[in-house]
Amino acid sequence: MVEANPYIDKLHFLHEKLGDLIKELKKEKFDIIIDLHKNVRTFLIRAQLRSKAYHYHKLTLRRWLFVKFKLNTMPNLHVADRYLATVKRLGIHYDNKGLDFFIPKSQEINIQEYLPETHQHGYVAFVIGASRFTKRLPVARMIELCEKIDRPLVLIGGKEDQVTGEKIANYFAKKIDSQVVVFNACNELSISQSASIVKQAETVFGQDTGLTHIAAAFGKQVFAIYGGTSTLGFYPYETPHTILENNNLSCRPCSKSGKDICPKGHFKCMQEIDFDFELPPVRKENVQ
C-alpha cells in the first residue's frame, strides 16, 4: 500500500520477533517517533527507542461508551484530522488536498485490456468485501443494490469474496432482459490493482472498508454502506459522498470495528437499509 509513496524514504517491517525490529530501528537513531496506532507493541517500541514521541489519542473510553451505552462524547472530527492533530506541535498542518494513495506503475490496470467491451466506456465499482460480517450487506441485498445502480458494474473484493461475487454475476447473467452487466474481479487483483479499478470508475459503492476510503483519495463520488459500525469520524474524507445506513435502530453502533454475528440476531442495520440515492449523470464522453 505504501511502496509507491514518494514521501517515504525507507520501510521497516515486523516479521516474527518484535525484538528484531526494535534492534533494526535503533540503528536508525530516529529523532522523533510518531505513533498513530498506540497499542502495547508500539508502546514497547517507543520505550526501547527512547526518542521524543508523539502519539495518537485513540479515545478508547469514549468509543466504548458510545458503542456500549450510545453515549456520544466523541469529538466531531474525522480520524484523519485527529491524526494530524498528533503532529500539530511539529508545525505540520493540513494541506487541503484530501487523502493520498499512490499506485505503482506496474500495478496500473489498462481497462481496455482487462475489462469487457461493455465496461470500457464507463462503469461503477462496487467494493463488496469487508472484514467482518456486520459490515457486509447480505448477498440478496447486494443484488438489490446492483439492480438499482443499473449500470455496468465491477465487483471488487478479496479471496473471501469470490463466491459472493460469482453469485451476483451469475444472477444477472441468467436474468432475462437485465440491463445490469456485472464483471467479478474478486480474488483477481492486488490492493493497488483494485485501487486502479476504483480510480478509473465513474462512481464507487463500498462497505465500511479500506478500498472505500481509498476511493476518497481519488476524489470519487462515493456511496458508503454502514451496518453495525458508525460513520462518526470514519466517513469518506474530503470527497463527495452519500452514506447509506439505517438510522432507526437503537442498537447501532454495536461495535467499533464490526462483529462476526449480529448481537440481536435480526441484522436490521443491513437488512433494512433504504437504498435511497441518485447517481451522477454518465459523462458524455462515455456515451457511444
FITORKE-335368 format. One record per residue (C-alpha): x, y, z. Coordinates in steps of 0.5 Angstrom, whole numbers, padded with zeros to 4 digits, always signed. Layout:
N
XYZ...
END
This chain:
288
+0000+0000+0000+0006+0005+0001+0011+0002-0004+0010+0008-0009+0009+0013-0004+0014+0019-0006+0015+0022+0002+0017+0015+0005+0025+0014+0005+0025+0007+0008+0021+0002+0010+0022-0003+0016+0018-0009+0017+0015-0013+0023+0017-0020+0022+0017-0026+0027+0020-0022+0033+0019-0015+0036+0026-0015+0039+0029-0016+0032+0025-0010+0029+0027-0006+0035+0034-0007+0034+0034-0005+0027+0030+0001+0029+0035+0003+0034+0041+0003+0029+0037+0009+0025+0038+0014+0031+0031+0017+0030+0030+0024+0033+0022+0023+0033+0017+0018+0033+0010+0019+0031+0006+0013+0034-0001+0013+0030-0003+0006+0033-0002+0007+0040-0002+0000+0043+0002-0005+0047+0007-0006+0042+0008+0001+0039+0009+0003+0047+0015-0002+0047+0018+0001+0041+0017+0008+0044+0020+0006+0051+0026+0002+0047+0028+0007+0042+0028+0013+0048+0027+0018+0042+0022+0024+0043+0015+0021+0041+0008+0024+0039+0002+0019+0040-0005+0019+0037-0010+0019+0042-0015+0014+0041-0020+0016+0046-0022+0009+0048-0026+0010+0054-0030+0015+0050-0031+0010+0044-0033+0004+0049-0038+0009+0052-0041+0011+0045-0042+0003+0043-0044+0000+0050-0049+0006+0052-0050+0010+0046-0047+0016+0050-0043+0020+0045-0038+0025+0047-0033+0024+0041-0031+0030+0038-0034+0032+0031-0027+0031+0028-0025+0026+0022-0020+0021+0024-0015+0024+0019-0016+0031+0023-0014+0027+0029-0008+0024+0026-0006+0031+0024-0007+0034+0031-0002+0029+0034+0004+0033+0030+0001+0040+0030+0006+0041+0035+0011+0040+0030+0009+0045+0025+0005+0040+0021-0002+0043+0018-0007+0040+0013-0006+0042+0006-0013+0042+0004-0011+0036-0001-0015+0031+0002-0012+0024+0003-0006+0021-0001-0006+0014-0005+0000+0012-0010+0000+0006-0015+0006+0003-0017+0006+0004-0025+0007-0004-0025+0000-0004-0022-0004+0000-0026-0010-0003-0030-0011-0002-0037-0018-0002-0037-0019-0003-0045-0015-0010-0044-0018-0012-0037-0025-0011-0038-0030-0013-0043-0032-0008-0048-0039-0007-0044-0035-0003-0039-0030+0000-0043-0034+0007-0043-0035+0008-0036-0037+0003-0030-0039+0003-0023-0034+0000-0018-0037-0004-0012-0033-0006-0006-0037-0012-0004-0031-0014+0001-0031-0012+0009-0027-0015+0015-0033-0017+0019-0040-0020+0018-0044-0014+0021-0040-0009+0016-0042-0013+0010-0049-0013+0006-0052-0020+0005-0052-0022-0002-0059-0021-0003-0059-0014-0001-0052-0013-0006-0056-0016-0012-0062-0011-0010-0057-0005-0010-0054-0007-0016-0061-0007-0020-0062+0000-0017-0055+0002-0020-0057-0001-0027-0050+0001-0030-0044-0003-0032-0041-0006-0025-0034-0008-0023-0034-0012-0016-0028-0012-0012-0026-0016-0006-0021-0021-0004-0021-0029-0004-0026-0029+0001-0031-0025-0003-0030-0029-0009-0036-0034-0008-0040-0028-0007-0038-0024-0013-0040-0030-0017-0047-0031-0014-0048-0024-0016-0045-0024-0023-0049-0031-0024-0055-0028-0022-0055-0022-0027-0052-0027-0033-0058-0031-0032-0063-0026-0031-0067-0025-0038-0067-0017-0041-0063-0015-0035-0059-0008-0036-0054-0010-0031-0048-0013-0033-0043-0015-0028-0036-0016-0028-0033-0020-0022-0026-0018-0020-0026-0021-0013-0019-0025-0012-0016-0023-0018-0013-0016-0016-0008-0014-0011-0010-0008-0007-0006-0003-0011-0009-0006-0018-0016-0006-0014-0015+0002-0013-0013+0003-0020-0020+0000-0022-0023+0004-0017-0019+0010-0019-0022+0010-0026-0029+0008-0024-0035+0013-0025-0037+0012-0018-0036+0008-0013-0040+0004-0008-0037+0001-0002-0038-0002+0005-0034+0001+0011-0027-0002+0009-0020+0000+0006-0022+0001-0001-0028+0005+0000-0023+0010+0003-0018+0009-0002-0023+0012-0007-0024+0018-0003-0016+0019-0004-0018+0020-0011-0024+0025-0010-0029+0020-0013-0036+0020-0012-0037+0015-0006-0043+0012-0004-0041+0009+0003-0045+0003+0006-0045+0002+0014-0048-0003+0018-0046-0004+0025-0041+0001+0025-0041+0008+0026-0039+0014+0021-0037+0018+0026-0030+0020+0025-0030+0015+0019-0034+0017+0013-0030+0018+0006-0026+0024+0007-0026+0030+0003-0030+0027-0003-0037+0028-0005-0040+0022-0001-0047+0019+0001-0048+0015+0007-0053+0009+0006-0055+0007+0013-0061+0005+0018-0061+0011+0023-0068+0008+0026-0064+0003+0031-0062+0004+0038-0057-0002+0037-0053+0002+0033-0047+0002+0033-0046-0005+0036-0038-0005+0035-0033+0000+0034-0030-0005+0028-0035-0010+0026-0037-0017+0029-0038-0024+0026-0045-0024+0028-0051-0019+0029-0051-0019+0037-0059-0018+0036-0060-0023+0031-0064-0019+0027-0059-0015+0023-0063-0010+0021-0058-0005+0020-0056-0008+0014-0063-0012+0012-0067-0005+0013-0062+0000+0009-0066+0004+0005-0062+0005-0002-0065+0012-0003-0059+0015-0007-0059+0019-0014-0053+0017-0019-0049+0023-0022-0050+0023-0030-0046+0019-0034-0040+0023-0037-0042+0025-0044-0035+0023-0047-0037+0016-0045-0044+0015-0048-0043+0012-0055
END
